[in-house]
């Protein structure tokens, strides 16, 4: 191989090397871009899932609070009814005792 052939071969190899490096840069950029898009898609899915779960938890808590409030209202109404009956009974007893005292005096 002559010196001129060797120089051509070196120039050709350098050209191929530059082309390979450029192709690798382009491919690396494509991979980075694709990875970014995939990570953004996964992030969006995670956010959506978290939002749905949050809404479900809030709805369950709301339903539970409403059920507890209804139960509390029922219990309060029952207590008020019992106290009213007790008050009426004591009122009647007091009236009877007052009548007995008046009659026995």
C-alpha positions as CSV (number, residue, x, y, z in Angstrom):
1,X,0.0,0.0,0.0
2,X,1.4,3.3,-1.0
3,X,1.5,6.4,1.2
4,X,-1.3,8.0,-0.8
5,X,-3.5,4.9,-0.3
6,X,-2.8,5.0,3.4
7,X,-3.8,8.7,3.6
8,X,-7.0,7.9,1.6
9,X,-7.7,5.0,4.0
10,X,-7.2,7.3,7.0
11,X,-9.4,10.0,5.6
12,X,-12.0,7.5,4.7
13,X,-11.9,5.9,8.2
14,X,-12.1,9.3,9.8
15,X,-15.1,10.2,7.7
16,X,-16.8,6.9,8.7
17,X,-15.9,7.6,12.3
18,X,-17.5,11.1,12.1
19,X,-20.6,9.6,10.5
20,X,-20.8,6.9,13.1
21,X,-20.4,9.5,15.9
22,X,-23.1,11.7,14.4
23,X,-25.5,8.7,13.9
24,X,-24.8,7.8,17.6
25,X,-25.6,11.3,18.7
26,X,-28.8,11.4,16.7
27,X,-29.8,7.9,18.1
28,X,-28.9,9.0,21.6
29,X,-31.1,12.1,21.3
30,X,-33.9,9.9,20.0
31,X,-33.6,7.6,22.9
32,X,-33.5,10.5,25.4
33,X,-36.6,12.0,23.8
34,X,-38.5,8.8,23.8
35,X,-37.5,8.1,27.4
36,X,-38.7,11.6,28.4
37,X,-42.0,11.1,26.6
38,X,-42.5,7.7,28.3
39,X,-41.6,9.1,31.7
40,X,-44.0,12.0,31.2
41,X,-46.8,9.6,30.1
42,X,-46.1,7.4,33.2
43,X,-46.1,10.6,35.4
44,X,-49.5,11.6,34.0
45,X,-50.9,8.2,34.5
46,X,-49.6,8.2,38.1
47,X,-51.2,11.6,38.7
48,X,-54.5,10.5,37.2
49,X,-54.5,7.4,39.3
50,X,-53.7,9.4,42.4
51,X,-56.5,11.8,41.7
52,X,-59.0,9.0,41.1
53,X,-58.0,7.4,44.4
54,X,-58.2,10.7,46.2
55,X,-61.7,11.2,44.8
56,X,-62.8,7.7,45.9
57,X,-61.4,8.2,49.4
58,X,-63.2,11.6,49.7
59,X,-66.4,10.1,48.5
60,X,-66.1,7.2,50.9
61,X,-65.4,9.6,53.8
62,X,-68.3,11.8,52.8
63,X,-70.7,8.8,52.7
64,X,-69.3,7.5,56.0
65,X,-69.7,11.0,57.6
66,X,-73.3,11.2,56.3
67,X,-74.2,7.8,57.7
68,X,-72.6,8.7,61.1
69,X,-74.6,12.0,61.1
70,X,-77.8,10.1,60.4
71,X,-77.1,7.6,63.1
72,X,-76.3,10.5,65.5
73,X,-79.5,12.2,64.6
74,X,-81.5,9.0,65.3
75,X,-79.8,8.5,68.6
76,X,-80.3,12.2,69.6
77,X,-84.0,12.0,68.7
78,X,-84.3,8.8,70.8
79,X,-82.6,10.4,73.8
80,X,-84.8,13.5,73.5
81,X,-87.9,11.3,73.3
82,X,-86.7,9.4,76.4
83,X,-86.0,12.6,78.3
84,X,-89.4,14.0,77.4
85,X,-91.1,10.8,78.6
86,X,-89.1,10.9,81.8
87,X,-89.9,14.6,82.3
88,X,-93.6,13.9,81.8
89,X,-93.5,11.0,84.2
90,X,-91.8,13.1,86.9
91,X,-94.2,16.0,86.2
92,X,-97.2,13.6,86.7
93,X,-95.6,12.2,89.9
94,X,-95.0,15.7,91.2
95,X,-98.6,16.6,90.4
96,X,-99.9,13.5,92.1
97,X,-97.8,14.1,95.2
98,X,-99.0,17.7,95.3
99,X,-102.6,16.6,95.1
100,X,-102.0,14.0,97.9
101,X,-100.4,16.7,100.1
102,X,-103.3,19.0,99.5
103,X,-105.8,16.3,100.2
104,X,-104.0,15.0,103.3
105,X,-103.5,18.4,104.9
